[in-house]
Amino acid sequence: MTWTETNRRQQALREALAMIEQRRDGRLPWHEDWYDVFGDQEGLLSALSHRWRRQREGQLDPALDDVGLAEARRRLQDQNVGLIAVLARHDDRRSVDVA
């Protein structure tokens, strides 16, 4: 993937996430321009799922004590209400657990 393609993919993902978090209704946004980036809606769902896994891995540090881990989980959920709803609604094979 070229630098231009990587930037376009990141921009499209940011656009999708902004729509998702604004609406928070579990609907997957889609724009015709995204076919070139994600291929199809399943490709977008895969990118969103990957993003969610990375966030969990990065923010839920196993070295945290129980209180710190609970707070990190709550923060992660609060910041990703829409994303969690989309992943839960559109593909039950994807892990949307915060744990």
N, C-alpha and C positions, 0 to 999 in steps of 0.2 A: 504494500500500500504506500503510495507516495505521500509526501508531506501535505500536499493540497488535498488529497483524498482523506487523510487523517483529520485535517482541520475541518473539512466539510462534515465528516461523520460526527465529530465532537460538537460542532455547531448544531447539527440536526438533533442530536441527542439532548443538548441543552434546551432547544426549542420544544421538543416533545415533553421533557420534564417540567418546563415552565407551564405548559398547557395542563399537564396532569395535576400539578400541585395547585394551580388556580382553580380547576374544576372540582377535583377531589371526588368524582362520581364513579370512578372505576372504568370509565370508557377509554379505550385506546385511541389517542389522536392519530390522524393520518393526513399526510400532505402528499400530493402527487410527486413532488420533487424528491421525496424520500425513497422512491423506488430505486433511484440511482445509488443511494447510500446503503439502504438496508435490504434491498431486493423485494421484500414484501413485509406484511405486518408481522409475520412470524420472526423475521430478522430483527425488527424493532423490539419485539418482546424478548428475544434473546439478548439484545444489547441492554435492555432495561434490567433484565434478570442478572446479567453480569455486573452491571453497575451496583445493584442492590447487594450482591455477594461481596463485592469489593468494599462497599461502605461498612458492612457488618464486620468483615475481617479487620478493617482498619480502625474501627471505633470501639469494638468490643474486645478490649485487651484482657486476655486471661489472667494477667497479673493484677488486675483490679480486685479489690476486696468486694464482698457481696453488695455493700451499699453503693460503691462506685460503679459496679457493673449494672446494678438496677437503674441507677441514674443515667448511665450511658444508653441503656436500652430504651428508657423513656424518651430521652432526647432524640434518639434515632427514629423512634416511632413518630414522635411529634413532627419531626422535620420531613417525614416521608409518607404522610397519610395517603396522599394520592397515588404514589408509586406502589405502596402496599396494596391498595384497593385494585389497581390495574392488574398487578400480578396475580392476586387472588381471584379476580373475576375471569381473567382470560386464559389462565393456564394453571390448573391445579397440580401439574407436575413440577412446577417451579417452587422452590422453597421460599416462602415469604416470612418464615419465622424470624423473630428478632434475636432469639437465643443463639 
